[in-house]
């Protein structure tokens, strides 16, 4: 990813956000081929994705802090299987998007089923 103004905090937040359960849920609902053999996300569906933060402000501090902790845990690995960090990522996403309990439950249910 590229940030025209070199905003590393924004890029870290986007990297985390794109790995959240909400994004998987959103893309599943917006991608025409979702759930058929192999899901192929589209640029059109990606552009429909709401972005819960702007360029700057205190909101990015939480994302950057979580990114640093995940980077430390995953050093030398190509993935991570830490339920506590995944939950923290999803909670941060839900809070940033101001999702209610029904939306959270729907996202949780779809991700358990997949």
C-alpha distance (Angstrom), angle and dihedral (degrees) to the residues before:
residue distance angle dihedral
X1 . . .
X2 3.75 . .
X3 3.77 129.6 .
X4 3.80 111.8 -161.5
X5 3.78 91.2 -149.7
X6 3.82 96.4 40.1
X7 3.80 95.6 -109.3
X8 3.82 100.2 167.6
X9 3.81 92.6 175.4
X10 3.80 90.6 58.9
X11 3.81 91.9 49.3
X12 3.81 91.2 50.1
X13 3.80 90.7 49.4
X14 3.81 91.2 49.8
X15 3.80 91.8 48.4
X16 3.79 90.6 54.0
X17 3.79 95.1 41.4
X18 3.81 92.2 52.7
X19 3.81 88.1 58.1
X20 3.80 95.5 51.5
X21 3.80 124.6 111.2
X22 3.81 89.3 -118.0
X23 3.81 91.9 61.8
X24 3.82 91.4 48.4
X25 3.81 88.9 50.0
X26 3.80 93.3 46.3
X27 3.79 93.6 47.8
X28 3.81 91.4 46.9
X29 3.79 89.8 56.4
X30 3.82 95.9 41.6
X31 3.81 101.3 41.3
X32 3.78 115.1 86.6
X33 3.80 94.5 -146.1
X34 3.80 97.0 44.6
X35 3.77 113.2 137.5
X36 3.82 94.1 10.5
X37 3.78 109.5 118.3
X38 3.82 95.7 -61.3
X39 3.78 122.9 8.8
X40 3.79 113.7 -121.6
X41 3.77 112.1 -169.7
X42 3.77 117.7 -149.9
X43 3.77 133.0 -143.2
X44 3.80 88.3 -122.9
X45 3.83 91.0 57.8
X46 3.79 91.4 44.5
X47 3.80 91.2 53.7
X48 3.82 89.2 55.4
X49 3.79 90.0 60.4
X50 3.81 113.1 113.0
X51 3.81 112.9 -126.2
X52 3.82 110.6 -141.7
X53 3.79 97.9 -158.8
X54 3.76 139.6 46.0
X55 3.76 132.6 -142.3
X56 3.77 103.3 -70.8
X57 3.75 137.6 -10.9
X58 3.77 132.1 103.9
X59 3.80 92.8 -66.4
X60 3.80 91.1 80.1
X61 3.81 93.2 55.2
X62 3.82 92.4 74.7
X63 3.80 91.3 48.4
X64 3.79 92.6 47.7
X65 3.81 91.9 48.8
X66 3.81 92.1 51.0
X67 3.81 90.3 46.5
X68 3.81 90.4 54.3
X69 3.80 92.4 50.5
X70 3.81 92.7 47.9
X71 3.83 91.2 46.6
X72 3.80 89.9 52.6
X73 3.83 92.9 49.8
X74 3.80 94.0 45.7
X75 3.80 99.1 45.5
X76 3.80 106.8 139.9
X77 3.82 93.4 8.1
X78 3.78 130.4 100.4
X79 3.81 95.0 -143.7
X80 3.77 142.3 9.3
X81 3.75 132.9 -131.0
X82 3.77 102.7 -167.5
X83 3.79 111.2 136.8
X84 3.81 91.2 -166.6
X85 3.81 93.3 57.0
X86 3.80 93.0 42.8
X87 3.80 89.5 51.4
X88 3.80 90.5 48.8
X89 3.82 90.3 50.6
X90 3.79 91.6 50.1
X91 3.81 92.8 45.7
X92 3.81 90.7 50.0
X93 3.81 89.7 49.5
X94 3.81 93.0 47.8
X95 3.81 91.8 48.3
X96 3.81 93.0 46.5
X97 3.80 91.4 50.7
X98 3.83 91.3 41.7
X99 3.79 91.9 -129.4
X100 3.79 119.8 179.2
X101 3.78 127.3 -131.1
X102 3.83 94.0 -94.3
X103 3.80 92.4 54.4
X104 3.80 90.9 46.7
X105 3.81 90.4 50.9
X106 3.82 92.5 50.1
X107 3.80 91.6 50.4
X108 3.79 91.7 46.5
X109 3.82 92.4 48.6
X110 3.81 94.0 50.3
X111 3.80 93.0 47.8
X112 3.80 92.4 49.8
X113 3.80 90.1 51.3
X114 3.81 93.6 52.0
